């Protein structure tokens, strides 16, 4: 997110920003031309699971990767955005891409592009696909960057399976101003004959996904129709036409993670690779990890609080993310809750805050130095109806929290850009 790669890769990525006047320009033509110059690496990939949606894409990818690795498989993963270092976006057969490998591939792709107009995401997607085509692996987990239909990742003609996580209002300037328009863009990843697993959706979004699946001939597996997932004992129970699987508590915290775990399982069972077992499914669901998603912090920022307090971080940043966080906060009844909120400019701050406001003992508006496109503190305060107080930074807000009433819990949220800055500061960077 914030420019953090070091050495050659950072310089190359900085150069690439000059190739297109827009950071986002949804189209496939430029990338397809570049991939042709590179020998079509998108045609030489391991089996692909392609994941779209508004909220939960990264978590679903984390569950997919954890299940594959629990089965002893080598997994490539492509996700965005990153939190601290660009290298987080590309995982080769289980390992984050090294600086030398990334820089060399960037130089190769930059040379092949020869200065043609192209967005940074398109060219870095080409880099990822080139590396994925050259390093042996058993599965590629491919997360959509934005939308789906014209997203750069949608150059894979026939994935093994696709998945669509929860759809809500976000990126309206690119995807449309209604839920059905946004769902149409997300459903653009569906392919003829390729099964798609969908999580819980609003009726308007699900209707669009169903129509698109029928139009292209993609088998659609919908939660609470074709598969279910629900609490059972201390864990969960997943079930579909093939039978049921008892699961431990997901490695990722929050009631919403049951949906993401179920999507991952449904997509893999629809693909049905020979290595998939119930044991791998259960082990992977319990082992999954994903930074910045209801992550407990225990470093330098946590040290600013009393030792019996808890500090948590989440990158949720839209109405759906606010609702998901509120569901978890409702379960946190054992101690007072303080919210520290920083958001990206252009986001629907009021809609994000609405379900959270009744749950917060105090609310603090922040921007961090280096936080990309941060919403001004004054805008967050106004969107909260005056309930928020100025931090104005995370550390300053933590210092102002009321002490003396026993243990408390603090949740920093509102932006993945903020989450990246917070993780750096918690690590003492």
RALIN-V868779 format. One record per residue. N is the residue number from 1. SS is DSSP state (H for helix, E for strand, - for the rest). PHI is phi in whole degrees, -180 to 180 (none if undefined). PSI is psi in whole degrees, 0 to 359 (none if undefined). Layout:
N:SS:PHI:PSI, N:SS:PHI:PSI
This chain:
1:-:none:278, 2:-:-70:144, 3:-:-64:111, 4:-:-127:346, 5:-:-62:148, 6:-:-105:159, 7:-:72:219, 8:H:-60:318, 9:H:-63:321, 10:H:-62:316, 11:H:-64:320, 12:H:-66:314, 13:H:-63:321, 14:H:-61:318, 15:H:-63:321, 16:H:-64:333, 17:H:-61:338, 18:H:-82:354, 19:H:-80:345, 20:-:-145:136, 21:-:-69:343, 22:-:-113:143, 23:-:-71:322, 24:-:-124:125, 25:-:-149:89, 26:-:-65:118, 27:-:-170:154, 28:-:-108:343, 29:H:-60:313, 30:H:-61:316, 31:H:-69:320, 32:H:-61:321, 33:H:-62:317, 34:H:-66:318, 35:H:-63:325, 36:H:-62:319, 37:H:-65:333, 38:-:-91:4, 39:-:87:22, 40:-:57:63, 41:H:-63:336, 42:H:-66:348, 43:H:-97:2, 44:-:-128:44, 45:-:-106:157, 46:-:-67:172, 47:-:-53:135, 48:E:-110:135, 49:E:-110:116, 50:E:-103:126, 51:E:-121:121, 52:E:-120:175, 53:-:140:175, 54:-:-94:305, 55:E:-119:141, 56:-:96:1, 57:H:-61:310, 58:H:-63:320, 59:H:-66:318, 60:H:-62:319, 61:H:-61:322, 62:H:-64:319, 63:H:-65:318, 64:H:-60:313, 65:H:-63:316, 66:H:-64:322, 67:H:-66:314, 68:H:-60:316, 69:H:-71:329, 70:H:-65:335, 71:-:-89:6, 72:-:82:19, 73:-:-96:153, 74:-:-92:125, 75:E:-118:124, 76:E:-82:147, 77:E:-141:134, 78:E:-125:117, 79:-:-134:164, 80:-:-159:157, 81:-:-80:178, 82:-:-91:166, 83:-:-100:312, 84:-:-119:311, 85:-:-126:142, 86:H:-56:327, 87:H:-58:339, 88:H:-61:339, 89:H:-74:336, 90:E:-124:117, 91:E:-117:121, 92:E:-104:112, 93:-:49:38, 94:-:105:339, 95:E:-110:143, 96:E:-61:142, 97:-:-59:139, 98:-:-80:161, 99:H:-60:316, 100:H:-65:316, 101:H:-65:317, 102:H:-65:312, 103:H:-63:318, 104:H:-63:317, 105:H:-68:321, 106:H:-60:317, 107:H:-64:319, 108:H:-64:315, 109:H:-71:322, 110:H:-61:319, 111:H:-66:318, 112:H:-65:325, 113:H:-71:331, 114:-:55:40, 115:-:80:6, 116:-:-67:149, 117:-:-61:130, 118:-:-167:147, 119:-:-80:159, 120:H:-62:319, 121:H:-64:323, 122:H:-65:316, 123:H:-73:326, 124:H:-74:332, 125:H:-65:320, 126:H:-61:319, 127:H:-60:313, 128:H:-62:314, 129:H:-63:322, 130:H:-62:314, 131:H:-67:320, 132:H:-63:328, 133:H:-75:341, 134:H:-102:338, 135:-:-104:123, 136:-:-62:140, 137:-:-159:169, 138:-:-101:340, 139:E:-157:147, 140:E:-119:121, 141:E:-99:114, 142:E:-118:112, 143:E:-93:131, 144:-:-62:141, 145:-:-79:307, 146:-:-152:124, 147:-:77:245, 148:-:169:305, 149:-:-57:313, 150:-:-112:17, 151:-:-71:148, 152:-:-60:333, 153:-:-73:347, 154:-:-86:37, 155:-:-101:359, 156:-:-85:115, 157:-:-69:321, 158:-:-142:84, 159:-:-68:167, 160:-:-73:327, 161:E:-161:159, 162:E:-125:165, 163:E:-147:142, 164:E:-127:116, 165:-:-86:184, 166:E:-53:132, 167:-:-107:131, 168:-:-146:183, 169:-:-77:116, 170:-:-165:152, 171:-:53:41, 172:H:-62:333, 173:H:-67:341, 174:H:-109:329, 175:H:-109:350, 176:-:116:161, 177:-:-104:13, 178:-:-132:159, 179:H:-64:323, 180:H:-69:326, 181:H:-65:317, 182:H:-64:317, 183:H:-62:323, 184:H:-61:319, 185:H:-67:318, 186:H:-64:319, 187:H:-71:356, 188:H:-66:350, 189:H:-85:350, 190:-:-66:141, 191:-:-129:150, 192:-:-55:127, 193:-:77:358, 194:-:-98:123, 195:-:-67:145, 196:E:-126:130, 197:E:-101:125, 198:E:-114:138, 199:-:-82:192, 200:-:-63:132, 201:-:-135:152, 202:-:-63:153, 203:H:-56:319, 204:H:-64:319, 205:H:-68:317, 206:H:-64:323, 207:H:-62:319, 208:H:-67:317, 209:H:-63:317, 210:H:-61:316, 211:H:-63:317, 212:H:-67:319, 213:H:-60:317, 214:H:-66:321, 215:H:-66:323, 216:H:-98:353, 217:-:76:42, 218:-:-103:120, 219:-:-58:128, 220:E:-113:130, 221:E:-117:110, 222:E:-108:140, 223:E:-61:142, 224:-:64:15, 225:-:-128:301, 226:-:-101:339, 227:E:-151:157, 228:E:-136:156, 229:E:-148:133, 230:E:-154:158, 231:E:-60:142, 232:E:-150:113, 233:-:61:229, 234:-:-85:352, 235:E:-124:222, 236:E:-134:163, 237:E:-129:119, 238:E:-101:142, 239:E:-148:143, 240:E:-149:194, 241:-:-63:339, 242:-:-85:349, 243:E:126:188, 244:E:-113:159, 245:E:-136:126, 246:E:-83:133, 247:E:-122:150, 248:-:-76:175, 249:-:-59:137, 250:-:-59:147, 251:-:-66:341, 252:-:-101:132, 253:-:-81:148, 254:-:121:140, 255:-:-58:328, 256:-:-66:341, 257:H:-72:342, 258:H:-62:318, 259:H:-63:314, 260:H:-64:320, 261:H:-63:317, 262:H:-64:320, 263:H:-60:314, 264:H:-60:316, 265:H:-66:314, 266:H:-61:319, 267:H:-65:316, 268:H:-68:320, 269:H:-69:330, 270:H:-69:321, 271:H:-69:314, 272:-:62:57, 273:-:-68:155, 274:-:-64:339, 275:-:-84:351, 276:-:-77:122, 277:-:-129:160, 278:H:-62:325, 279:H:-65:316, 280:H:-64:320, 281:H:-60:308, 282:H:-64:317, 283:H:-63:315, 284:H:-65:317, 285:H:-60:320, 286:H:-75:338, 287:H:-99:350, 288:-:-60:142, 289:-:-137:148, 290:-:-157:112, 291:-:-60:146, 292:-:79:9, 293:-:-120:99, 294:-:42:59, 295:E:-99:129, 296:E:-77:127, 297:E:-98:140, 298:-:-137:18, 299:-:-104:222, 300:-:-63:321, 301:-:-70:319, 302:H:-62:330, 303:H:-69:346, 304:H:-77:349, 305:-:-104:161, 306:-:-57:150, 307:-:-64:339, 308:-:-96:11, 309:-:-94:159, 310:E:-116:141, 311:E:-121:126, 312:E:-124:156, 313:E:-135:136, 314:-:-146:140, 315:-:-90:7, 316:-:-53:139, 317:-:-148:9, 318:-:-136:184, 319:H:-59:317, 320:H:-64:320, 321:H:-65:321, 322:H:-63:319, 323:H:-65:319, 324:H:-65:318, 325:H:-65:321, 326:H:-62:324, 327:H:-62:320, 328:H:-71:318, 329:H:-62:328, 330:H:-63:330, 331:H:-79:343, 332:-:-88:81, 333:-:-104:359, 334:-:-85:350, 335:-:-160:160, 336:E:-62:152, 337:E:-117:131, 338:E:-116:132, 339:E:-107:134, 340:E:-119:115, 341:E:-122:128, 342:-:-135:138, 343:-:-133:162, 344:E:-81:144, 345:-:-58:141, 346:-:92:350, 347:-:-81:156, 348:-:-82:85, 349:H:-63:315, 350:H:-61:317, 351:H:-66:323, 352:H:-65:317, 353:H:-77:333, 354:H:-52:310, 355:H:-75:345, 356:H:-91:331, 357:H:-55:316, 358:-:-67:347, 359:-:-99:352, 360:-:-98:130, 361:-:-70:317, 362:E:-138:156, 363:E:-135:131, 364:E:-126:131, 365:E:-97:131, 366:-:-138:157, 367:-:-137:140, 368:-:-99:144, 369:-:-56:129, 370:-:89:356, 371:-:-73:118, 372:-:-66:128, 373:-:54:41, 374:E:-69:141, 375:-:-70:132, 376:-:-58:146, 377:H:-54:320, 378:H:-63:326, 379:H:-69:320, 380:H:-65:318, 381:H:-61:315, 382:H:-64:319, 383:H:-66:335, 384:-:-85:2, 385:-:70:25, 386:-:86:3, 387:-:-72:331, 388:-:-83:151, 389:E:-113:154, 390:E:-72:134, 391:-:-65:298, 392:-:-86:354, 393:-:-115:168, 394:H:-62:311, 395:H:-61:320, 396:H:-66:320, 397:H:-64:318, 398:H:-62:324, 399:H:-69:334, 400:H:-89:352, 401:-:-62:139, 402:-:-67:125, 403:-:-100:176, 404:-:94:356, 405:-:-108:20, 406:-:94:188, 407:-:-60:148, 408:E:-143:172, 409:E:-128:137, 410:E:-121:132, 411:E:-121:119, 412:E:-95:128, 413:E:-157:175, 414:-:117:345, 415:-:-168:137, 416:H:-70:331, 417:H:-64:316, 418:H:-62:318, 419:H:-58:319, 420:H:-62:317, 421:H:-66:321, 422:H:-65:317, 423:H:-62:321, 424:H:-63:316, 425:H:-71:324, 426:H:-67:330, 427:-:-82:358, 428:-:84:14, 429:-:-79:none
